[in-house]
């Protein structure tokens, strides 16, 4: 498989290592807008760039009918437009707020727990995410996915917000510390006890492995997908 990496920072370089070990070829390593000339005819694009560049990068690839796997967070207000572009161009787009197998299992566990706790008003809910100081968006895409999973399964909430849970808004504490790959916690707290689920990443390798698996999976498909489709369909 020929892979073009759009966004060749720390994540892009780890994805390159994982892909080469699996026998794939890297045909482009870009930190500029992808074009037909600099992409070098890939089978798939893996996009891990910056929030301000993601929409243009993805659109450029989809307009060339190249499937895209995207892990950039912080641009999701434009995601419906990208999904429409993928459909019009008869190609495929897959967005993942987190590509780690463990995190995607954590997402499923979070939704199940939220559906159980929906009946127990005595338990308040709070989310916390910790990432490295270089991460530009807050809260993380993973934390937003967790919050959306709770909101979909707990009728007490309509939306999420930064900081503390209040009324019908589910709170997310976003903490930035040196060189933390990513830790996410969900707390259910009452006056007498607390239930906590947590996922802690030890390195970025799990994200990279999942991104390459998603790129392998998306070849030959048309439409818009998520890691749920890759792992559980």
C-alpha positions in Angstrom: 0.0 0.0 0.0 1.2 3.5 -0.9 0.7 6.0 1.9 1.0 9.8 1.8 1.5 11.4 5.2 0.0 14.9 5.4 1.4 16.4 8.6 4.9 15.1 9.2 5.4 16.0 12.8 5.9 13.6 15.8 2.8 11.6 15.0 3.6 11.5 11.2 7.1 10.1 11.9 5.8 7.4 14.3 3.1 6.4 11.7 5.9 6.2 9.1 7.8 3.7 11.3 4.8 1.6 11.9 3.7 1.6 8.2 7.2 0.6 7.0 7.4 -2.2 9.5 4.1 -3.6 8.1 5.6 -3.5 4.6 3.9 -0.3 3.3 5.5 2.4 1.2 5.6 6.1 2.2 5.3 8.1 -1.1 4.9 11.6 0.4 5.8 13.4 3.6 4.1 16.8 3.6 3.8 19.8 5.8 2.3 21.9 3.0 -1.1 21.7 1.2 -1.3 18.4 -0.7 -1.6 18.6 -4.5 -1.6 16.1 -7.4 2.1 16.8 -7.9 3.4 16.4 -4.3 1.2 13.5 -3.2 2.9 11.1 -5.7 -0.2 8.9 -6.4 -0.9 7.3 -3.0 -3.5 4.7 -2.3 -4.5 6.5 0.9 -3.7 9.7 2.8 -3.1 9.7 6.6 -3.7 13.3 7.8 -2.3 14.4 11.2 -1.6 18.1 10.8 -2.9 21.2 12.6 -6.6 22.3 13.2 -6.2 25.4 11.0 -4.9 23.3 8.0 -7.0 20.2 8.3 -10.0 21.2 6.2 -8.0 22.4 3.3 -5.7 19.3 3.4 -8.5 16.8 3.5 -10.6 18.6 0.9 -7.6 18.7 -1.5 -7.2 14.9 -1.2 -10.9 14.0 -1.5 -11.2 16.2 -4.6 -8.5 14.0 -6.1 -10.6 11.0 -5.1 -8.0 9.8 -2.6 -9.4 8.2 0.6 -8.3 10.0 3.8 -7.8 8.8 7.3 -7.7 11.9 9.6 -6.6 12.1 13.3 -6.4 15.9 13.5 -8.7 17.4 16.2 -10.0 20.9 16.8 -11.6 21.5 13.4 -14.8 19.5 13.7 -17.3 22.3 13.0 -16.3 21.7 9.4 -16.6 17.9 9.5 -20.1 17.8 7.9 -18.8 19.7 4.9 -15.9 17.2 4.5 -18.3 14.3 4.7 -20.4 15.8 2.0 -17.3 16.3 -0.2 -16.3 12.7 0.3 -19.8 11.6 -0.9 -19.8 13.9 -4.0 -16.3 12.6 -5.0 -17.3 8.9 -4.5 -14.3 8.3 -2.2 -13.9 7.6 1.5 -13.2 9.6 4.7 -12.5 8.3 8.1 -12.1 10.5 11.2 -10.9 9.3 14.5 -10.5 11.4 17.6 -8.3 8.6 18.8 -7.1 5.6 16.8 -5.9 3.5 19.8 -7.6 0.1 20.1 -7.7 0.6 23.9 -9.3 4.0 23.6 -12.0 2.7 21.3 -12.8 -0.1 23.7 -12.9 2.6 26.4 -15.4 4.6 24.3 -17.7 1.5 24.2 -17.3 1.0 28.0 -18.0 4.7 28.6 -21.3 4.5 26.7 -22.4 1.4 28.5 -21.6 2.9 31.9 -23.4 6.1 31.0 -26.6 4.1 30.1 -26.4 2.3 33.5 -25.8 5.5 35.5 -28.6 7.4 33.8 -31.0 6.1 36.4 -29.0 7.3 39.4 -29.3 11.1 39.9 -27.3 10.9 43.1 -24.1 10.5 41.0 -22.7 13.6 39.4 -20.5 13.2 36.3 -17.1 14.8 35.5 -14.5 14.3 32.8 -10.8 15.0 32.9 -8.1 14.8 30.2 -4.4 15.3 30.5 -2.1 15.9 27.5 1.3 17.3 26.7 1.8 21.0 26.6 2.3 21.0 22.8 -1.4 20.1 22.2 -3.1 23.1 20.8 -6.8 22.2 21.2 -8.7 21.8 24.5 -10.5 19.7 25.3 -9.0 16.9 23.3 -11.0 15.2 20.6 -11.0 12.0 22.7 -12.6 13.9 25.6 -15.2 15.3 23.3 -16.0 11.8 22.0 -16.3 10.6 25.6 -18.6 13.5 26.4 -20.8 12.9 23.4 -21.1 9.2 24.4 -22.3 10.2 27.8 -24.7 12.8 26.5 -26.2 10.3 24.1 -26.9 7.8 26.9 -27.7 10.1 29.9 -30.8 12.3 29.6 -29.5 14.7 32.2 -27.2 16.4 29.7 -27.6 18.4 26.5 -24.1 19.6 25.9 -20.5 19.6 27.2 -18.3 22.5 28.3 -14.8 23.2 29.7 -14.4 23.1 33.5 -16.9 21.9 36.0 -20.2 20.1 35.3 -23.1 22.5 35.8 -26.8 22.0 35.3 -27.3 20.3 31.9 -23.7 20.9 30.7 -21.3 18.1 31.2 -17.9 19.4 32.3 -14.4 18.5 31.0 -11.3 19.5 32.9 -8.4 19.9 30.3 -5.0 19.8 31.9 -1.6 20.3 30.1 1.6 18.7 31.5 5.0 18.0 30.0 5.2 15.0 27.7 2.0 13.2 28.6 0.7 11.2 25.6 -2.8 11.2 26.9 -4.9 10.3 30.0 -8.7 10.4 30.1 -10.9 9.8 33.1 -14.6 9.7 33.7 -15.9 10.1 37.3 -19.3 9.3 38.8 -19.3 10.8 42.3 -22.0 10.7 45.0 -21.9 11.7 48.7 -20.8 8.2 49.7 -18.6 6.9 46.9 -17.0 7.3 43.5 -16.8 5.2 40.3 -14.0 6.0 37.9 -12.9 4.6 34.6 -9.6 5.7 33.1 -7.5 5.2 30.0 -3.8 6.0 30.1 -1.6 6.0 27.0 2.1 5.1 27.6 3.2 6.4 24.1 1.9 7.5 20.8 2.6 4.1 19.2 -0.9 2.9 19.9 -2.4 5.8 18.0 0.0 5.2 15.0 -0.8 1.5 14.8 -4.5 2.2 14.8 -4.2 4.8 12.1 -2.3 2.4 9.8 -4.9 -0.3 10.4 -7.6 2.2 9.5 -5.7 3.1 6.3 -5.5 -0.6 5.4 -9.2 -1.0 6.0 -10.5 2.0 4.0 -9.0 1.0 0.7 -11.7 0.3 -1.8 -14.5 1.7 0.3 -16.8 4.7 -0.3 -18.5 6.8 2.3 -17.8 8.2 5.8 -16.5 6.1 8.6 -15.1 5.9 12.1 -12.9 3.5 14.1 -16.1 1.8 15.2 -16.5 0.6 11.6 -12.9 -0.6 11.5 -12.9 -2.5 14.8 -16.5 -3.5 15.4 -18.3 -3.9 12.1 
